[in-house]
Amino acid sequence: MTTNTHPSERKNSRKIAAVLAGGLVLGIGTMATLASWNDSEYASATFSSGTFRLQGSTDGVAFADHATSGDAASLTFTAPFDNLTPSDTIYAPYALRLTADTTNDATVAVTNPVTAGDASHLSYRLIQTDSFGCDAGSTGTELVATGPVGTASDAQTFELAKGEGGADGQAVNLCFVVTAGSDLAQDQAGSSTWQFTATSK
């Protein structure tokens, strides 16, 4: 049996075929876009902090860390530090430096001393000297003017330079000058702990 197709139906079939063909073409075009070349590039960096370490010495030769008040360096004062009478003056040297692995220069400040016992009749000065040593003839830059042992509110800062070429930094030499007041009483005993705070530059 022969089936006759109306001319308008044949025309619609061709339109549908054309649409389907267009769909196939669009599909191939999308696949071609997904298959495009691509490449990547990355960059990274590693970050680390520097080192900053302050050391002190009571003899100008052997330097060590004294990072807490419990580990404070024991200053060696001249006689008669343990047998004071009114108006006596005693002296003690100290030195500070930055260690060889320190990566920054520093500004150093003297903070208020912590006293124990009876130190109320003692006053002190702190001098930055050109060389290590401390006695009646020591002169230099006055960092702390004469005042009670328990204060350092008017203290001047000083600079410490980091070492070069793997060497320790150049030391800054200090001289503590302690004087007993004219009203010093008998059988008194007291102590003072000074703190030096270094801030990196």
Secondary structure as the mmCIF struct_conf table of DSSP 4:
data_model
#
loop_
_struct_conf.conf_type_id
_struct_conf.id
_struct_conf.beg_label_comp_id
_struct_conf.beg_label_asym_id
_struct_conf.beg_label_seq_id
_struct_conf.end_label_comp_id
_struct_conf.end_label_asym_id
_struct_conf.end_label_seq_id
HELX_RH_AL_P HELX_RH_AL_P1 PRO A 7 LEU A 34
TURN_TY1_P TURN_TY1_P1 ALA A 35 ALA A 35
STRN STRN1 LEU A 54 SER A 57
BEND BEND1 THR A 58 VAL A 61
STRN STRN2 ALA A 64 ALA A 64
BEND BEND2 THR A 68 THR A 68
HELX_RH_3T_P HELX_RH_3T_P1 SER A 69 ASP A 71
HELX_LH_PP_P HELX_LH_PP_P1 PHE A 77 THR A 78
TURN_TY1_P TURN_TY1_P2 ALA A 79 ASP A 82
BEND BEND3 ASN A 83 ASN A 83
TURN_TY1_P TURN_TY1_P3 PRO A 86 SER A 87
STRN STRN3 THR A 89 LEU A 98
TURN_TY1_P TURN_TY1_P4 ALA A 100 ASP A 101
BEND BEND4 ASN A 104 ASN A 104
STRN STRN4 ALA A 106 GLY A 117
BEND BEND5 ASP A 118 ASP A 118
TURN_TY1_P TURN_TY1_P5 SER A 120 HIS A 121
STRN STRN5 LEU A 122 THR A 129
BEND BEND6 ASP A 130 PHE A 132
BEND BEND7 ASP A 135 ASP A 135
TURN_TY1_P TURN_TY1_P6 ALA A 136 GLY A 137
BEND BEND8 GLY A 140 GLY A 140
STRN STRN6 THR A 141 PRO A 148
TURN_TY1_P TURN_TY1_P7 VAL A 149 GLY A 150
TURN_TY1_P TURN_TY1_P8 SER A 153 ASP A 154
HELX_LH_PP_P HELX_LH_PP_P2 ALA A 155 THR A 157
STRN STRN7 PHE A 158 LEU A 160
HELX_LH_PP_P HELX_LH_PP_P3 ALA A 161 GLY A 163
BEND BEND9 GLU A 164 GLU A 164
TURN_TY1_P TURN_TY1_P9 GLY A 165 GLY A 166
HELX_LH_PP_P HELX_LH_PP_P4 ALA A 167 ALA A 171
STRN STRN8 VAL A 172 ALA A 180
TURN_TY1_P TURN_TY1_P10 SER A 182 ASP A 183
HELX_LH_PP_P HELX_LH_PP_P5 LEU A 184 ALA A 185
TURN_TY1_P TURN_TY1_P11 GLN A 186 ASP A 187
STRN STRN9 GLY A 190 SER A 200
#
